[in-house]
Amino acid sequence: MIKPGQRVAQSHSLQYNTEKGKGFPWLVVDVWDRGEMAKLEWVGYDGKESGGYANAVLTNYLVKEFK
């Protein structure tokens, strides 16, 4: 389950391949509707950017970063 504070990427595939440390430009800010919806903040690939927000994203299309 996606949780606030995790880094994620949007993908329409079950697999998401990326170089280590790259590819997860979104930070989960909030999750609701039994974990099916999320608010995301763009933090960039290095985690230092501050961009816009994606206010209502289906979590079915998010791939979370595993550390």
HTML snippet that shows the backbone in 3Dmol.js (N, CA, C, O; Angstrom):
<script src="https://3Dmol.org/build/3Dmol-min.js"></script>
<div id="view" style="width:600px;height:400px;position:relative"></div>
<script>
const pdb = `
ATOM      1  N   MET A   1       0.837  -1.180   0.000  1.00  0.00           N
ATOM      2  CA  MET A   1       0.000   0.000   0.000  1.00  0.00           C
ATOM      3  C   MET A   1       0.886   1.250   0.000  1.00  0.00           C
ATOM      4  O   MET A   1       1.909   1.291   0.684  1.00  0.00           O
ATOM      5  N   ILE A   2       0.500   2.231  -0.746  1.00  0.00           N
ATOM      6  CA  ILE A   2       1.217   3.507  -0.827  1.00  0.00           C
ATOM      7  C   ILE A   2       0.937   4.302   0.452  1.00  0.00           C
ATOM      8  O   ILE A   2      -0.200   4.361   0.920  1.00  0.00           O
ATOM      9  N   LYS A   3       1.990   4.913   1.010  1.00  0.00           N
ATOM     10  CA  LYS A   3       1.850   5.680   2.247  1.00  0.00           C
ATOM     11  C   LYS A   3       2.486   7.057   2.089  1.00  0.00           C
ATOM     12  O   LYS A   3       3.415   7.216   1.297  1.00  0.00           O
ATOM     13  N   PRO A   4       2.003   8.056   2.829  1.00  0.00           N
ATOM     14  CA  PRO A   4       2.620   9.383   2.788  1.00  0.00           C
ATOM     15  C   PRO A   4       4.111   9.305   3.129  1.00  0.00           C
ATOM     16  O   PRO A   4       4.525   8.566   4.022  1.00  0.00           O
ATOM     17  N   GLY A   5       4.895  10.083   2.397  1.00  0.00           N
ATOM     18  CA  GLY A   5       6.336  10.107   2.607  1.00  0.00           C
ATOM     19  C   GLY A   5       7.112   9.226   1.641  1.00  0.00           C
ATOM     20  O   GLY A   5       8.334   9.349   1.549  1.00  0.00           O
ATOM     21  N   GLN A   6       6.428   8.335   0.915  1.00  0.00           N
ATOM     22  CA  GLN A   6       7.111   7.469  -0.041  1.00  0.00           C
ATOM     23  C   GLN A   6       7.328   8.189  -1.363  1.00  0.00           C
ATOM     24  O   GLN A   6       6.546   9.060  -1.744  1.00  0.00           O
ATOM     25  N   ARG A   7       8.403   7.816  -2.060  1.00  0.00           N
ATOM     26  CA  ARG A   7       8.669   8.319  -3.403  1.00  0.00           C
ATOM     27  C   ARG A   7       8.035   7.351  -4.396  1.00  0.00           C
ATOM     28  O   ARG A   7       8.131   6.136  -4.225  1.00  0.00           O
ATOM     29  N   VAL A   8       7.390   7.879  -5.428  1.00  0.00           N
ATOM     30  CA  VAL A   8       6.706   7.051  -6.415  1.00  0.00           C
ATOM     31  C   VAL A   8       6.930   7.588  -7.823  1.00  0.00           C
ATOM     32  O   VAL A   8       7.391   8.712  -8.021  1.00  0.00           O
ATOM     33  N   ALA A   9       6.590   6.749  -8.791  1.00  0.00           N
ATOM     34  CA  ALA A   9       6.566   7.121 -10.198  1.00  0.00           C
ATOM     35  C   ALA A   9       5.229   6.685 -10.755  1.00  0.00           C
ATOM     36  O   ALA A   9       4.595   5.767 -10.234  1.00  0.00           O
ATOM     37  N   GLN A  10       4.804   7.352 -11.819  1.00  0.00           N
ATOM     38  CA  GLN A  10       3.564   6.962 -12.473  1.00  0.00           C
ATOM     39  C   GLN A  10       3.902   6.014 -13.616  1.00  0.00           C
ATOM     40  O   GLN A  10       4.809   6.282 -14.405  1.00  0.00           O
ATOM     41  N   SER A  11       3.172   4.905 -13.703  1.00  0.00           N
ATOM     42  CA  SER A  11       3.426   3.921 -14.735  1.00  0.00           C
ATOM     43  C   SER A  11       2.148   3.165 -15.040  1.00  0.00           C
ATOM     44  O   SER A  11       1.334   2.921 -14.150  1.00  0.00           O
ATOM     45  N   HIS A  12       1.974   2.796 -16.297  1.00  0.00           N
ATOM     46  CA  HIS A  12       0.827   1.974 -16.690  1.00  0.00           C
ATOM     47  C   HIS A  12       1.250   0.518 -16.835  1.00  0.00           C
ATOM     48  O   HIS A  12       0.504  -0.294 -17.381  1.00  0.00           O
ATOM     49  N   SER A  13       2.439   0.185 -16.352  1.00  0.00           N
ATOM     50  CA  SER A  13       2.973  -1.166 -16.420  1.00  0.00           C
ATOM     51  C   SER A  13       3.173  -1.696 -15.009  1.00  0.00           C
ATOM     52  O   SER A  13       3.376  -0.916 -14.078  1.00  0.00           O
ATOM     53  N   LEU A  14       3.120  -2.993 -14.841  1.00  0.00           N
ATOM     54  CA  LEU A  14       3.368  -3.590 -13.531  1.00  0.00           C
ATOM     55  C   LEU A  14       4.838  -3.503 -13.146  1.00  0.00           C
ATOM     56  O   LEU A  14       5.176  -3.516 -11.962  1.00  0.00           O
ATOM     57  N   GLN A  15       5.712  -3.415 -14.148  1.00  0.00           N
ATOM     58  CA  GLN A  15       7.139  -3.312 -13.885  1.00  0.00           C
ATOM     59  C   GLN A  15       7.622  -1.926 -14.274  1.00  0.00           C
ATOM     60  O   GLN A  15       7.201  -1.379 -15.294  1.00  0.00           O
ATOM     61  N   TYR A  16       8.497  -1.363 -13.470  1.00  0.00           N
ATOM     62  CA  TYR A  16       9.055  -0.046 -13.741  1.00  0.00           C
ATOM     63  C   TYR A  16      10.546  -0.134 -13.496  1.00  0.00           C
ATOM     64  O   TYR A  16      10.987  -0.196 -12.349  1.00  0.00           O
ATOM     65  N   ASN A  17      11.319  -0.140 -14.556  1.00  0.00           N
ATOM     66  CA  ASN A  17      12.771  -0.264 -14.439  1.00  0.00           C
ATOM     67  C   ASN A  17      13.411   1.116 -14.503  1.00  0.00           C
ATOM     68  O   ASN A  17      13.054   1.936 -15.349  1.00  0.00           O
ATOM     69  N   THR A  18      14.339   1.361 -13.623  1.00  0.00           N
ATOM     70  CA  THR A  18      15.004   2.648 -13.560  1.00  0.00           C
ATOM     71  C   THR A  18      16.418   2.470 -13.024  1.00  0.00           C
ATOM     72  O   THR A  18      16.730   1.475 -12.371  1.00  0.00           O
ATOM     73  N   GLU A  19      17.262   3.450 -13.310  1.00  0.00           N
ATOM     74  CA  GLU A  19      18.598   3.439 -12.718  1.00  0.00           C
ATOM     75  C   GLU A  19      18.467   3.717 -11.227  1.00  0.00           C
ATOM     76  O   GLU A  19      17.527   4.387 -10.801  1.00  0.00           O
ATOM     77  N   LYS A  20      19.390   3.214 -10.445  1.00  0.00           N
ATOM     78  CA  LYS A  20      19.351   3.428  -9.001  1.00  0.00           C
ATOM     79  C   LYS A  20      19.390   4.926  -8.691  1.00  0.00           C
ATOM     80  O   LYS A  20      20.248   5.652  -9.192  1.00  0.00           O
ATOM     81  N   GLY A  21      18.462   5.370  -7.872  1.00  0.00           N
ATOM     82  CA  GLY A  21      18.415   6.769  -7.475  1.00  0.00           C
ATOM     83  C   GLY A  21      17.708   7.676  -8.448  1.00  0.00           C
ATOM     84  O   GLY A  21      17.616   8.881  -8.211  1.00  0.00           O
ATOM     85  N   LYS A  22      17.201   7.125  -9.548  1.00  0.00           N
ATOM     86  CA  LYS A  22      16.495   7.940 -10.530  1.00  0.00           C
ATOM     87  C   LYS A  22      15.152   7.292 -10.828  1.00  0.00           C
ATOM     88  O   LYS A  22      15.002   6.075 -10.716  1.00  0.00           O
ATOM     89  N   GLY A  23      14.197   8.095 -11.200  1.00  0.00           N
ATOM     90  CA  GLY A  23      12.944   7.532 -11.654  1.00  0.00           C
ATOM     91  C   GLY A  23      11.767   7.649 -10.710  1.00  0.00           C
ATOM     92  O   GLY A  23      10.672   7.207 -11.059  1.00  0.00           O
ATOM     93  N   PHE A  24      11.937   8.222  -9.531  1.00  0.00           N
ATOM     94  CA  PHE A  24      10.830   8.358  -8.596  1.00  0.00           C
ATOM     95  C   PHE A  24      10.677   9.837  -8.215  1.00  0.00           C
ATOM     96  O   PHE A  24      11.046  10.235  -7.110  1.00  0.00           O
ATOM     97  N   PRO A  25      10.135  10.645  -9.127  1.00  0.00           N
ATOM     98  CA  PRO A  25      10.116  12.093  -8.929  1.00  0.00           C
ATOM     99  C   PRO A  25       8.949  12.633  -8.103  1.00  0.00           C
ATOM    100  O   PRO A  25       8.876  13.840  -7.873  1.00  0.00           O
ATOM    101  N   TRP A  26       8.050  11.785  -7.658  1.00  0.00           N
ATOM    102  CA  TRP A  26       6.893  12.237  -6.896  1.00  0.00           C
ATOM    103  C   TRP A  26       6.992  11.797  -5.441  1.00  0.00           C
ATOM    104  O   TRP A  26       7.492  10.711  -5.147  1.00  0.00           O
ATOM    105  N   LEU A  27       6.516  12.643  -4.537  1.00  0.00           N
ATOM    106  CA  LEU A  27       6.434  12.332  -3.114  1.00  0.00           C
ATOM    107  C   LEU A  27       4.962  12.247  -2.736  1.00  0.00           C
ATOM    108  O   LEU A  27       4.187  13.148  -3.056  1.00  0.00           O
ATOM    109  N   VAL A  28       4.575  11.182  -2.065  1.00  0.00           N
ATOM    110  CA  VAL A  28       3.185  11.019  -1.635  1.00  0.00           C
ATOM    111  C   VAL A  28       2.937  11.926  -0.431  1.00  0.00           C
ATOM    112  O   VAL A  28       3.620  11.818   0.588  1.00  0.00           O
ATOM    113  N   VAL A  29       1.959  12.814  -0.555  1.00  0.00           N
ATOM    114  CA  VAL A  29       1.620  13.764   0.504  1.00  0.00           C
ATOM    115  C   VAL A  29       0.462  13.246   1.350  1.00  0.00           C
ATOM    116  O   VAL A  29       0.472  13.366   2.575  1.00  0.00           O
ATOM    117  N   ASP A  30      -0.536  12.669   0.684  1.00  0.00           N
ATOM    118  CA  ASP A  30      -1.736  12.202   1.385  1.00  0.00           C
ATOM    119  C   ASP A  30      -2.340  11.039   0.613  1.00  0.00           C
ATOM    120  O   ASP A  30      -2.187  10.952  -0.605  1.00  0.00           O
ATOM    121  N   VAL A  31      -3.025  10.147   1.316  1.00  0.00           N
ATOM    122  CA  VAL A  31      -3.709   9.000   0.717  1.00  0.00           C
ATOM    123  C   VAL A  31      -5.104   8.920   1.334  1.00  0.00           C
ATOM    124  O   VAL A  31      -5.264   9.120   2.538  1.00  0.00           O
ATOM    125  N   TRP A  32      -6.104   8.631   0.516  1.00  0.00           N
ATOM    126  CA  TRP A  32      -7.464   8.499   1.033  1.00  0.00           C
ATOM    127  C   TRP A  32      -8.245   7.489   0.195  1.00  0.00           C
ATOM    128  O   TRP A  32      -7.699   6.891  -0.733  1.00  0.00           O
ATOM    129  N   ASP A  33      -9.495   7.306   0.516  1.00  0.00           N
ATOM    130  CA  ASP A  33     -10.395   6.369  -0.163  1.00  0.00           C
ATOM    131  C   ASP A  33      -9.830   4.948  -0.131  1.00  0.00           C
ATOM    132  O   ASP A  33      -9.675   4.299  -1.166  1.00  0.00           O
ATOM    133  N   ARG A  34      -9.525   4.477   1.098  1.00  0.00           N
ATOM    134  CA  ARG A  34      -8.975   3.133   1.337  1.00  0.00           C
ATOM    135  C   ARG A  34      -7.679   2.904   0.568  1.00  0.00           C
ATOM    136  O   ARG A  34      -7.404   1.787   0.131  1.00  0.00           O
ATOM    137  N   GLY A  35      -6.888   3.951   0.405  1.00  0.00           N
ATOM    138  CA  GLY A  35      -5.604   3.836  -0.266  1.00  0.00           C
ATOM    139  C   GLY A  35      -5.664   3.848  -1.775  1.00  0.00           C
ATOM    140  O   GLY A  35      -4.656   3.583  -2.430  1.00  0.00           O
ATOM    141  N   GLU A  36      -6.821   4.150  -2.351  1.00  0.00           N
ATOM    142  CA  GLU A  36      -6.972   4.127  -3.800  1.00  0.00           C
ATOM    143  C   GLU A  36      -6.665   5.464  -4.466  1.00  0.00           C
ATOM    144  O   GLU A  36      -6.469   5.517  -5.681  1.00  0.00           O
ATOM    145  N   MET A  37      -6.622   6.531  -3.700  1.00  0.00           N
ATOM    146  CA  MET A  37      -6.343   7.863  -4.244  1.00  0.00           C
ATOM    147  C   MET A  37      -5.187   8.492  -3.471  1.00  0.00           C
ATOM    148  O   MET A  37      -4.995   8.218  -2.287  1.00  0.00           O
ATOM    149  N   ALA A  38      -4.419   9.342  -4.159  1.00  0.00           N
ATOM    150  CA  ALA A  38      -3.282   9.985  -3.504  1.00  0.00           C
ATOM    151  C   ALA A  38      -3.074  11.398  -4.027  1.00  0.00           C
ATOM    152  O   ALA A  38      -3.404  11.710  -5.171  1.00  0.00           O
ATOM    153  N   LYS A  39      -2.521  12.243  -3.170  1.00  0.00           N
ATOM    154  CA  LYS A  39      -2.049  13.564  -3.556  1.00  0.00           C
ATOM    155  C   LYS A  39      -0.536  13.477  -3.621  1.00  0.00           C
ATOM    156  O   LYS A  39       0.101  13.000  -2.681  1.00  0.00           O
ATOM    157  N   LEU A  40       0.053  13.939  -4.736  1.00  0.00           N
ATOM    158  CA  LEU A  40       1.488  13.841  -4.948  1.00  0.00           C
ATOM    159  C   LEU A  40       2.106  15.224  -5.093  1.00  0.00           C
ATOM    160  O   LEU A  40       1.465  16.154  -5.583  1.00  0.00           O
ATOM    161  N   GLU A  41       3.358  15.351  -4.662  1.00  0.00           N
ATOM    162  CA  GLU A  41       4.128  16.569  -4.876  1.00  0.00           C
ATOM    163  C   GLU A  41       5.328  16.224  -5.744  1.00  0.00           C
ATOM    164  O   GLU A  41       6.021  15.237  -5.496  1.00  0.00           O
ATOM    165  N   TRP A  42       5.570  17.047  -6.771  1.00  0.00           N
ATOM    166  CA  TRP A  42       6.736  16.850  -7.632  1.00  0.00           C
ATOM    167  C   TRP A  42       7.976  17.297  -6.864  1.00  0.00           C
ATOM    168  O   TRP A  42       8.084  18.463  -6.484  1.00  0.00           O
ATOM    169  N   VAL A  43       8.917  16.370  -6.632  1.00  0.00           N
ATOM    170  CA  VAL A  43      10.167  16.710  -5.939  1.00  0.00           C
ATOM    171  C   VAL A  43      11.379  16.498  -6.842  1.00  0.00           C
ATOM    172  O   VAL A  43      12.509  16.762  -6.430  1.00  0.00           O
ATOM    173  N   GLY A  44      11.159  16.032  -8.051  1.00  0.00           N
ATOM    174  CA  GLY A  44      12.249  15.813  -8.997  1.00  0.00           C
ATOM    175  C   GLY A  44      12.982  14.513  -8.714  1.00  0.00           C
ATOM    176  O   GLY A  44      12.757  13.852  -7.700  1.00  0.00           O
ATOM    177  N   TYR A  45      13.861  14.170  -9.638  1.00  0.00           N
ATOM    178  CA  TYR A  45      14.581  12.908  -9.515  1.00  0.00           C
ATOM    179  C   TYR A  45      15.617  12.933  -8.400  1.00  0.00           C
ATOM    180  O   TYR A  45      15.976  11.886  -7.862  1.00  0.00           O
ATOM    181  N   ASP A  46      16.102  14.133  -8.048  1.00  0.00           N
ATOM    182  CA  ASP A  46      17.090  14.241  -6.971  1.00  0.00           C
ATOM    183  C   ASP A  46      16.448  14.532  -5.620  1.00  0.00           C
ATOM    184  O   ASP A  46      17.140  14.560  -4.602  1.00  0.00           O
ATOM    185  N   GLY A  47      15.142  14.749  -5.598  1.00  0.00           N
ATOM    186  CA  GLY A  47      14.422  15.010  -4.352  1.00  0.00           C
ATOM    187  C   GLY A  47      14.556  16.420  -3.832  1.00  0.00           C
ATOM    188  O   GLY A  47      14.109  16.708  -2.722  1.00  0.00           O
ATOM    189  N   LYS A  48      15.165  17.318  -4.610  1.00  0.00           N
ATOM    190  CA  LYS A  48      15.426  18.675  -4.143  1.00  0.00           C
ATOM    191  C   LYS A  48      14.562  19.738  -4.807  1.00  0.00           C
ATOM    192  O   LYS A  48      14.596  20.903  -4.412  1.00  0.00           O
ATOM    193  N   GLU A  49      13.789  19.344  -5.813  1.00  0.00           N
ATOM    194  CA  GLU A  49      12.945  20.307  -6.514  1.00  0.00           C
ATOM    195  C   GLU A  49      11.638  20.498  -5.759  1.00  0.00           C
ATOM    196  O   GLU A  49      11.246  19.665  -4.942  1.00  0.00           O
ATOM    197  N   SER A  50      10.988  21.586  -6.042  1.00  0.00           N
ATOM    198  CA  SER A  50       9.663  21.820  -5.496  1.00  0.00           C
ATOM    199  C   SER A  50       8.790  22.281  -6.642  1.00  0.00           C
ATOM    200  O   SER A  50       8.847  23.436  -7.064  1.00  0.00           O
ATOM    201  N   GLY A  51       7.999  21.378  -7.129  1.00  0.00           N
ATOM    202  CA  GLY A  51       7.152  21.693  -8.269  1.00  0.00           C
ATOM    203  C   GLY A  51       5.711  21.769  -7.854  1.00  0.00           C
ATOM    204  O   GLY A  51       5.385  22.203  -6.750  1.00  0.00           O
ATOM    205  N   GLY A  52       4.862  21.346  -8.739  1.00  0.00           N
ATOM    206  CA  GLY A  52       3.447  21.393  -8.469  1.00  0.00           C
ATOM    207  C   GLY A  52       2.942  20.140  -7.791  1.00  0.00           C
ATOM    208  O   GLY A  52       3.702  19.249  -7.412  1.00  0.00           O
ATOM    209  N   TYR A  53       1.644  20.107  -7.654  1.00  0.00           N
ATOM    210  CA  TYR A  53       0.978  18.975  -7.012  1.00  0.00           C
ATOM    211  C   TYR A  53       0.064  18.283  -8.012  1.00  0.00           C
ATOM    212  O   TYR A  53      -0.499  18.919  -8.903  1.00  0.00           O
ATOM    213  N   ALA A  54      -0.074  16.991  -7.854  1.00  0.00           N
ATOM    214  CA  ALA A  54      -1.092  16.208  -8.538  1.00  0.00           C
ATOM    215  C   ALA A  54      -2.085  15.845  -7.441  1.00  0.00           C
ATOM    216  O   ALA A  54      -1.766  15.056  -6.552  1.00  0.00           O
ATOM    217  N   ASN A  55      -3.286  16.416  -7.499  1.00  0.00           N
ATOM    218  CA  ASN A  55      -4.204  16.364  -6.368  1.00  0.00           C
ATOM    219  C   ASN A  55      -5.040  15.104  -6.238  1.00  0.00           C
ATOM    220  O   ASN A  55      -5.458  14.775  -5.128  1.00  0.00           O
ATOM    221  N   ALA A  56      -5.301  14.392  -7.308  1.00  0.00           N
ATOM    222  CA  ALA A  56      -6.138  13.186  -7.208  1.00  0.00           C
ATOM    223  C   ALA A  56      -5.648  12.162  -8.221  1.00  0.00           C
ATOM    224  O   ALA A  56      -6.037  12.195  -9.388  1.00  0.00           O
ATOM    225  N   VAL A  57      -4.792  11.252  -7.767  1.00  0.00           N
ATOM    226  CA  VAL A  57      -4.179  10.254  -8.634  1.00  0.00           C
ATOM    227  C   VAL A  57      -4.578   8.868  -8.138  1.00  0.00           C
ATOM    228  O   VAL A  57      -4.506   8.577  -6.944  1.00  0.00           O
ATOM    229  N   LEU A  58      -5.000   8.015  -9.077  1.00  0.00           N
ATOM    230  CA  LEU A  58      -5.296   6.627  -8.713  1.00  0.00           C
ATOM    231  C   LEU A  58      -3.991   5.917  -8.350  1.00  0.00           C
ATOM    232  O   LEU A  58      -3.028   5.962  -9.116  1.00  0.00           O
ATOM    233  N   THR A  59      -3.953   5.272  -7.204  1.00  0.00           N
ATOM    234  CA  THR A  59      -2.734   4.596  -6.767  1.00  0.00           C
ATOM    235  C   THR A  59      -2.450   3.332  -7.578  1.00  0.00           C
ATOM    236  O   THR A  59      -1.355   2.778  -7.487  1.00  0.00           O
ATOM    237  N   ASN A  60      -3.421   2.869  -8.369  1.00  0.00           N
ATOM    238  CA  ASN A  60      -3.195   1.707  -9.234  1.00  0.00           C
ATOM    239  C   ASN A  60      -2.072   1.966 -10.223  1.00  0.00           C
ATOM    240  O   ASN A  60      -1.418   1.024 -10.673  1.00  0.00           O
ATOM    241  N   TYR A  61      -1.836   3.226 -10.571  1.00  0.00           N
ATOM    242  CA  TYR A  61      -0.838   3.586 -11.566  1.00  0.00           C
ATOM    243  C   TYR A  61       0.448   4.115 -10.949  1.00  0.00           C
ATOM    244  O   TYR A  61       1.251   4.739 -11.643  1.00  0.00           O
ATOM    245  N   LEU A  62       0.659   3.877  -9.653  1.00  0.00           N
ATOM    246  CA  LEU A  62       1.872   4.335  -8.996  1.00  0.00           C
ATOM    247  C   LEU A  62       2.774   3.163  -8.653  1.00  0.00           C
ATOM    248  O   LEU A  62       2.310   2.111  -8.214  1.00  0.00           O
ATOM    249  N   VAL A  63       4.054   3.357  -8.856  1.00  0.00           N
ATOM    250  CA  VAL A  63       5.076   2.368  -8.505  1.00  0.00           C
ATOM    251  C   VAL A  63       5.903   3.001  -7.407  1.00  0.00           C
ATOM    252  O   VAL A  63       6.449   4.089  -7.590  1.00  0.00           O
ATOM    253  N   LYS A  64       6.004   2.327  -6.255  1.00  0.00           N
ATOM    254  CA  LYS A  64       6.751   2.922  -5.143  1.00  0.00           C
ATOM    255  C   LYS A  64       8.198   2.476  -5.161  1.00  0.00           C
ATOM    256  O   LYS A  64       8.539   1.403  -5.659  1.00  0.00           O
ATOM    257  N   GLU A  65       9.033   3.326  -4.607  1.00  0.00           N
ATOM    258  CA  GLU A  65      10.467   3.050  -4.522  1.00  0.00           C
ATOM    259  C   GLU A  65      10.717   2.103  -3.348  1.00  0.00           C
ATOM    260  O   GLU A  65      10.217   2.317  -2.244  1.00  0.00           O
ATOM    261  N   PHE A  66      11.485   1.069  -3.603  1.00  0.00           N
ATOM    262  CA  PHE A  66      11.877   0.139  -2.536  1.00  0.00           C
ATOM    263  C   PHE A  66      13.324   0.405  -2.183  1.00  0.00           C
ATOM    264  O   PHE A  66      14.176   0.508  -3.066  1.00  0.00           O
ATOM    265  N   LYS A  67      13.602   0.516  -0.904  1.00  0.00           N
ATOM    266  CA  LYS A  67      14.981   0.755  -0.468  1.00  0.00           C
ATOM    267  C   LYS A  67      15.473  -0.413   0.329  1.00  0.00           C
ATOM    268  O   LYS A  67      16.614  -0.410   0.789  1.00  0.00           O
TER     269      LYS A  67
END
`;
const viewer = $3Dmol.createViewer("view");
viewer.addModel(pdb, "pdb");
viewer.setStyle({}, {cartoon: {color: "spectrum"}});
viewer.zoomTo();
viewer.render();
</script>
